[in-house]
Amino acid sequence: MIIINAAFVVSDIHGQITQFKNILENWDREKQMLFILGDLIDRGEDSLAVVREVMKLKKLYGKQIVVLKGNHEDMLLTFLDNPTYETGNHFFMNGGNTTAMDFTSDEHLMFRSYQERAELMKERTDEIDFIRSFKDYYEFGDVLFVHGGIDPYIENWRNTQPHKFYWSRGWWNYSNRTGKTIVYGHTPTQTVYEDKSNEIWIDSKNKYINIDGGAVFGGQLNAIVIDKSGEILSLNTA
């Protein structure tokens, strides 16, 4: 059995299937695991194509592929499980309209009720079930992968409330008490850098690494190769 000690990590694809395929050309399938840190869907080019591409990779490579749940997957599933005005408005006003159109190809979708929209989307049973399988976080040796963040106030970060794993921001301003290097997305780096850069943001003091290059906002899709000790092996951009 081959033990893989390095990971190729990408986040916040947001339907940008072309950039996603381009950046995967840098992934060494024989020596690296592939981690996708959530937000595969909404706003971009073709969310359904991204989900299907990841499903295909998962079928081919099995446990070598790990996908985490992002806040956009959280909004989608919350809407599908309870299609009300509140959940529907939240989902569709945050880019869910593009995902819904990709999943249904119904040109009249936006004239239908939220209940009808949800029922049509749920016909994509395989894709929805796959999204439901996404993990909240993943520990890779001395590295922690998460979409949004953790609760910096509690003693054991694993007790972070699930929604905070997808939605948290600003937690990187606090000390890292996990003992791990934390790699995450969710917050475009252009909102963190003073010069609005889309490059990967690395805080070596607290061992925080933000890889969300804001691809769907005119930025770039970033990827990092990191080993189980937290050593960065390479940085990649599409």
Phi, psi and chi 1 to 4 in degrees:
 res  aa     phi    psi   chi1   chi2   chi3   chi4
   1 MET       -  130.9 -176.8  172.1  120.8      -
   2 ILE   -85.3  126.8  -60.6  175.1      -      -
   3 ILE   -96.5  122.4  -61.3  175.6      -      -
   4 ILE   -99.8  123.0  -61.6  178.6      -      -
   5 ASN  -109.9    7.6  -66.9  -51.1      -      -
   6 ALA  -128.7  152.2      -      -      -      -
   7 ALA  -130.4  139.0      -      -      -      -
   8 PHE  -100.7  121.8 -173.5   90.4      -      -
   9 VAL  -125.4  129.6 -166.3      -      -      -
  10 VAL  -135.7  155.5   62.5      -      -      -
  11 SER  -148.5  160.5 -175.0      -      -      -
  12 ASP    53.5   57.7  -64.2   87.5      -      -
  13 ILE   -72.7  -38.1  -57.7  164.4      -      -
  14 HIS    48.7   48.2  -76.8  -63.4      -      -
  15 GLY    78.2    1.0      -      -      -      -
  16 GLN   -80.1   74.2  -59.7  -67.2   85.7      -
  17 ILE   -63.2  -37.4 -176.2   63.8      -      -
  18 THR   -65.4  -48.0  -58.3      -      -      -
  19 GLN   -62.9  -38.0  -69.9 -173.6   59.8      -
  20 PHE   -62.4  -47.7 -179.1   48.5      -      -
  21 LYS   -64.0  -36.4  -73.1 -175.6  174.7 -179.7
  22 ASN   -64.5  -43.7  -73.1  -17.9      -      -
  23 ILE   -73.1  -26.5 -152.8  161.4      -      -
  24 LEU   -67.3  -15.8  -76.5 -179.6      -      -
  25 GLU   -64.7  -17.4  -66.7  178.8    5.2      -
  26 ASN   -91.6   -6.6  -61.3  -65.3      -      -
  27 TRP   -82.0  124.3  170.7   41.7      -      -
  28 ASP   -87.0  100.3 -171.9  -25.4      -      -
  29 ARG   -65.8  -21.3  -70.9  159.0  167.6   75.9
  30 GLU   -88.9  -20.0  -65.0 -176.5   -0.6      -
  31 LYS  -123.1   -7.0  -61.9  179.9 -179.7  179.0
  32 GLN  -132.4  142.8  -60.8  165.7   -4.5      -
  33 MET   -76.9  162.7  -70.0 -173.5   67.5      -
  34 LEU  -118.4  121.7  172.2   64.0      -      -
  35 PHE  -114.5  131.7  -73.3   86.9      -      -
  36 ILE  -118.3  117.5  -57.3  172.0      -      -
  37 LEU   -92.2   40.8  -51.1 -172.6      -      -
  38 GLY    89.2  172.7      -      -      -      -
  39 ASP    56.7   56.8  -78.3    8.6      -      -
  40 LEU   -73.6  -23.8  -75.9   67.9      -      -
  41 ILE  -114.3  173.4   60.4  172.3      -      -
  42 ASP    79.9  139.1  -65.2  -11.8      -      -
  43 ARG    80.7  -36.6  -63.6 -166.7  172.7  117.4
  44 GLY   -94.9 -160.5      -      -      -      -
  45 GLU   -56.5  -52.7 -178.6 -175.7   -8.6      -
  46 ASP  -162.6   93.6 -167.6  -26.8      -      -
  47 SER   -65.5  -38.4  -67.0      -      -      -
  48 LEU   -62.8  -39.9  180.0   59.8      -      -
  49 ALA   -63.8  -38.7      -      -      -      -
  50 VAL   -64.8  -48.1  171.0      -      -      -
  51 VAL   -59.2  -43.9  173.1      -      -      -
  52 ARG   -66.9  -36.1  -75.2 -179.6  163.9  173.6
  53 GLU   -64.3  -42.5 -178.9   67.3   18.2      -
  54 VAL   -68.8  -37.2  178.6      -      -      -
  55 MET   -60.7  -41.2  -70.7  174.5   70.0      -
  56 LYS   -63.1  -43.6 -178.5  178.1   72.4  174.7
  57 LEU   -65.1  -40.0  -67.8  171.6      -      -
  58 LYS   -63.0  -39.0 -176.3   68.7  174.8  174.8
  59 LYS   -66.3  -36.6 -174.2  174.9 -178.7  178.7
  60 LEU   -76.9  -39.7  -74.5  170.8      -      -
  61 TYR  -113.9   -5.3  -63.4   96.5      -      -
  62 GLY    57.3 -126.2      -      -      -      -
  63 LYS   -67.4   -8.6  -67.1 -178.3  179.2 -180.0
  64 GLN   -72.5  -14.5 -166.0  175.6  -23.4      -
  65 ILE  -110.5  126.6  -47.7  -66.7      -      -
  66 VAL  -126.9  128.6  177.3      -      -      -
  67 VAL  -120.0  130.6 -170.0      -      -      -
  68 LEU  -101.5  157.7  -55.7 -171.4      -      -
  69 LYS   -86.3  131.8 -177.5  178.1  176.4 -178.2
  70 GLY  -106.6  176.5      -      -      -      -
  71 ASN   -66.3  -25.9   62.3  -57.2      -      -
  72 HIS   -75.5  -34.8  -77.5  -98.3      -      -
  73 GLU   -66.0  -36.9  -74.8   81.3   28.2      -
  74 ASP   -61.6  -44.4 -175.2   47.4      -      -
  75 MET   -63.8  -41.8  -76.9 -171.5  -73.7      -
  76 LEU   -60.1  -52.0  166.6   63.7      -      -
  77 LEU   -67.7  -36.2  -64.0  177.2      -      -
  78 THR   -61.9  -42.3  -61.8      -      -      -
  79 PHE   -65.1  -47.2  166.2   65.6      -      -
  80 LEU   -64.0  -34.3  -66.6 -179.4      -      -
  81 ASP   -78.8  -22.3  -69.1  -19.6      -      -
  82 ASN  -152.5   76.1 -176.1   28.6      -      -
  83 PRO   -75.7   82.0   27.2  -33.9      -      -
  84 THR  -107.7  175.9   63.8      -      -      -
  85 TYR   -60.7  -41.5  173.6   79.9      -      -
  86 GLU   -64.7  -51.3 -178.1  179.3   13.6      -
  87 THR   -70.1  -36.9   61.9      -      -      -
  88 GLY   -66.8  -44.5      -      -      -      -
  89 ASN   -62.1  -41.6 -168.3   53.8      -      -
  90 HIS   -62.1  -45.5 -166.7 -150.1      -      -
  91 PHE   -68.5  -50.4  173.7   57.2      -      -
  92 PHE   -72.3  -28.4  -77.8   90.3      -      -
  93 MET   -79.3   -8.5  -68.7  -64.1  -71.7      -
  94 ASN  -115.5   33.7  -76.1  -77.1      -      -
  95 GLY    96.9   -2.5      -      -      -      -
  96 GLY   -66.5  -19.5      -      -      -      -
  97 ASN   -60.4  -39.2   56.9  -44.2      -      -
  98 THR   -68.5  -40.9   61.6      -      -      -
  99 THR   -63.5  -43.6  -61.7      -      -      -
 100 ALA   -60.1  -41.9      -      -      -      -
 101 MET   -66.9  -40.3  -68.2  -60.8  -65.5      -
 102 ASP   -63.4  -38.7  -67.5  -20.7      -      -
 103 PHE   -77.4  -23.0  -85.9   52.1      -      -
 104 THR  -116.9  -26.7   65.4      -      -      -
 105 SER    53.4   34.5  -60.5      -      -      -
 106 ASP  -103.5  107.8 -176.8  -12.7      -      -
 107 GLU   -67.3  -14.2   60.2 -177.3   14.6      -
 108 HIS  -102.2    8.5  -57.5  -64.6      -      -
 109 LEU   -55.5  -44.0 -174.7   72.7      -      -
 110 MET   -71.8   -6.4  -58.6  -51.3  -70.9      -
 111 PHE   -97.1   -2.0  -62.7  100.3      -      -
 112 ARG   -92.8  164.2  -57.9 -173.6 -173.1  -80.1
 113 SER   -69.9  163.1   68.9      -      -      -
 114 TYR   -62.3  -37.3  -75.6  136.5      -      -
 115 GLN   -61.8  -43.8 -179.0   71.3   45.7      -
 116 GLU   -66.6  -41.0  -70.0  173.0  -39.8      -
 117 ARG   -60.6  -44.7  -63.6 -178.1 -152.7 -179.2
 118 ALA   -62.0  -43.4      -      -      -      -
 119 GLU   -63.8  -38.8  -69.0  -55.4  -44.9      -
 120 LEU   -67.1  -41.0  -74.4  169.5      -      -
 121 MET   -66.8  -35.7  -68.8 -174.4   70.9      -
 122 LYS   -70.2   -7.8  -75.9 -168.5  -75.5 -172.1
 123 GLU   -68.7  -18.6  -69.2  179.6    6.4      -
 124 ARG   -82.3   64.3  -64.2  -73.6 -174.0 -173.8
 125 THR   -57.6  -47.7  -54.2      -      -      -
 126 ASP   -62.4  -43.8  -67.9  -15.7      -      -
 127 GLU   -68.2  -41.7  -70.5   83.2   -0.4      -
 128 ILE   -66.3  -42.9  -61.9  -60.0      -      -
 129 ASP   -61.7  -37.9  -73.9  -13.3      -      -
 130 PHE   -63.5  -44.6 -180.0   61.5      -      -
 131 ILE   -62.0  -36.8  -68.7  171.5      -      -
 132 ARG   -64.8  -20.8  -69.8 -171.1 -171.7  -80.2
 133 SER   -83.0   -6.6   74.7      -      -      -
 134 PHE   -63.2  144.2  -66.8  177.8      -      -
 135 LYS   -86.4  157.8  -60.2  178.1 -177.5  -61.2
 136 ASP   -77.4  -36.6  -70.7  -14.6      -      -
 137 TYR  -161.0  171.6   63.8   85.1      -      -
 138 TYR  -149.6  132.4 -166.2   93.4      -      -
 139 GLU   -97.6  123.4  -63.7  176.9   72.0      -
 140 PHE  -121.4   84.7 -174.6   68.8      -      -
 141 GLY    62.7 -123.3      -      -      -      -
 142 ASP   -89.8   16.7  -65.4  -30.0      -      -
 143 VAL  -118.2  139.2 -178.3      -      -      -
 144 LEU  -116.4  125.0  170.0   62.2      -      -
 145 PHE  -103.3  134.3  -62.7  125.2      -      -
 146 VAL  -154.3  155.0   67.1      -      -      -
 147 HIS   -77.3  -61.3  174.5   71.2      -      -
 148 GLY   -95.3  -55.7      -      -      -      -
 149 GLY   166.2 -163.1      -      -      -      -
 150 ILE  -130.1  172.4   60.6  168.8      -      -
 151 ASP   -87.6  110.7 -172.2  -21.8      -      -
 152 PRO   -78.4   -6.2   31.7  -35.7      -      -
 153 TYR   -90.9  -18.0  -59.7  108.6      -      -
 154 ILE   -97.2  154.9   59.0  178.2      -      -
 155 GLU   -68.1  -43.7 -175.9  174.2  -11.9      -
 156 ASN  -108.8  106.9 -174.1  -13.1      -      -
 157 TRP   -59.6  -24.2   64.1  -93.2      -      -
 158 ARG   -65.5  -17.2  -65.5  177.8 -174.9   85.3
 159 ASN   -88.3    8.9  -65.5  -32.7      -      -
 160 THR   -55.2  135.3  -65.2      -      -      -
 161 GLN   -62.8  137.7  -64.4  178.7   13.5      -
 162 PRO   -48.5  -44.4  -30.9   37.4      -      -
 163 HIS   -63.0  -25.6   75.5  -84.7      -      -
 164 LYS   -72.3  -27.1  -68.5 -172.9  176.9 -179.2
 165 PHE   -63.2  -28.6  -74.5  123.9      -      -
 166 TYR   -97.2  -30.5  -31.5  133.0      -      -
 167 TRP  -112.1  -13.5  -71.3   93.1      -      -
 168 SER   -63.9  142.9  -67.6      -      -      -
 169 ARG  -140.4  155.4  -72.7 -166.7  170.5  105.2
 170 GLY    83.5   -9.1      -      -      -      -
 171 TRP   -66.2  -20.2   53.6  -86.6      -      -
 172 TRP   -71.6   -7.7   53.9   81.7      -      -
 173 ASN   -79.7   -3.4  -67.1  -49.6      -      -
 174 TYR  -110.6  162.5  -62.0   85.8      -      -
 175 SER   -63.9  145.3  -64.4      -      -      -
 176 ASN   -88.0  108.5 -176.0  -12.6      -      -
 177 ARG  -105.1   11.7  -61.6 -173.9  -65.2  166.1
 178 THR   -81.6  -21.1   66.1      -      -      -
 179 GLY    78.0   10.0      -      -      -      -
 180 LYS  -128.4  155.8  -63.3  177.8 -179.4  -69.3
 181 THR   -78.3  127.6  -63.0      -      -      -
 182 ILE  -105.7  120.8  -54.8  177.5      -      -
 183 VAL  -108.3  128.4 -177.9      -      -      -
 184 TYR  -148.5  175.5   62.6   99.5      -      -
 185 GLY  -131.4 -130.4      -      -      -      -
 186 HIS    74.2  -46.1 -177.3   50.0      -      -
 187 THR  -106.1  108.5  -57.6      -      -      -
 188 PRO   -53.8  135.4  -27.4   36.8      -      -
 189 THR   -63.6  -22.1   58.8      -      -      -
 190 GLN   -64.9  -17.9   57.1 -166.6 -118.8      -
 191 THR   -89.2   -7.8   68.0      -      -      -
 192 VAL  -102.1  -41.8  179.3      -      -      -
 193 TYR   -75.2  140.0  -80.1  115.1      -      -
 194 GLU   -64.9  -31.9  -70.2 -174.7    4.0      -
 195 ASP   -91.8   13.0   64.1   -4.4      -      -
 196 LYS    63.0   30.1  -50.1  -63.1 -177.2 -176.4
 197 SER   -67.8  148.8  172.9      -      -      -
 198 ASN   -97.1    3.6  -61.3  -51.2      -      -
 199 GLU   -72.4  159.5  -60.6  -61.6  -36.3      -
 200 ILE   -59.1  134.5  -68.1  171.2      -      -
 201 TRP  -101.2  125.4  179.0   79.3      -      -
 202 ILE  -123.7  118.9  -57.3  171.0      -      -
 203 ASP  -105.4   94.5  177.7    4.7      -      -
 204 SER   -68.0  -25.6   57.5      -      -      -
 205 LYS   -64.1  -49.9  179.2 -179.3  177.7 -178.7
 206 ASN   -98.6    0.0  -78.4  -47.4      -      -
 207 LYS    60.7   52.5  -64.2 -175.5  177.6 -180.0
 208 TYR  -112.2  137.8  -62.1  141.0      -      -
 209 ILE  -135.1  115.7  -56.9  174.0      -      -
 210 ASN  -102.7  121.5 -179.2   -8.0      -      -
 211 ILE  -109.0    5.2   64.5  172.3      -      -
 212 ASP   -78.2  101.6 -179.7    6.3      -      -
 213 GLY   -87.6   12.3      -      -      -      -
 214 GLY    62.0   42.3      -      -      -      -
 215 ALA   -54.4  -41.5      -      -      -      -
 216 VAL   -78.6   -9.3   78.6      -      -      -
 217 PHE  -105.2   25.4  -60.4  116.5      -      -
 218 GLY    85.7    9.5      -      -      -      -
 219 GLY   -90.1 -128.7      -      -      -      -
 220 GLN  -148.6  155.0   61.2 -166.2   34.4      -
 221 LEU   -91.5  118.1 -169.1   62.2      -      -
 222 ASN  -101.3  154.3  -67.3  -36.2      -      -
 223 ALA  -143.6  149.3      -      -      -      -
 224 ILE  -127.2  143.3 -171.8  171.6      -      -
 225 VAL  -108.1  122.6  178.7      -      -      -
 226 ILE  -138.4  145.6 -168.9  168.2      -      -
 227 ASP   -98.4  177.4   68.4   14.8      -      -
 228 LYS   -67.6  -16.1  -74.4 -170.5  172.3 -177.3
 229 SER   -86.4   -8.6   72.4      -      -      -
 230 GLY    95.7    6.0      -      -      -      -
 231 GLU   -78.6  129.4  179.8 -179.3   -5.7      -
 232 ILE   -80.1  123.3  -62.7  170.7      -      -
 233 LEU   -96.0  -32.1  -55.7  179.7      -      -
 234 SER  -166.7  159.9   69.7      -      -      -
 235 LEU  -120.4  140.5  -54.9  177.1      -      -
 236 ASN  -134.9  150.6  -60.9  -88.1      -      -
 237 THR  -139.8  142.6  -62.1      -      -      -
 238 ALA  -122.5      -      -      -      -      -
